[in-house]
Amino acid sequence: MPLYDYKCPKCGHRFEVLKTISERENAVCEKCGSKVERIYQGKCAFGAVKGSAGCSGHCAGCAGCGSH
């Protein structure tokens, strides 16, 4: 299951959460309950570094790092 980073536009709280790909857009803030936006930090939750043998840099099918 992918690890996603979120930030709340209302209170500014940032957090990470494990969610299925189908659940990733339905996250709410742990602190205030507002709808949050995903943030992209260029990391891959699957342990591969972009450009290494484990990551092709084409995340359309992976959604691990979300940088593409």
Buried (B, 14 or more C-beta within 10 A) or exposed (E): EBBBBBBBEEEEBEBEBEBEEEEBEEBEBEEEEEEBEEEEEEBBBEEBEBEEEEBBEEBEEBBBBBEE
